[in-house]
């Protein structure tokens, strides 16, 4: 019985060590850019362009792309 308990404890320790080393071995080397998650960072110029192109208007893809392009920002 003592041997069985030691085997269970050893197995549990080995399993937890294996999973811990897996998580530590793969750090997030490419975190997303701040604030947006995707695309360019949110500068003051981009914020102003987004407000101008989306404020109180129903979304229309072509209109949004044309407006952002006129403002010199990527859609």
Protein Blocks (a to p, Z undefined) as FASTA:
>chain_A
ZZmmmmmmmmmmmmmmmmmmmmmmmccfbccdehklpacdddfklmmmmmmmmgopacdf
klmmmmmmmnopaZZ
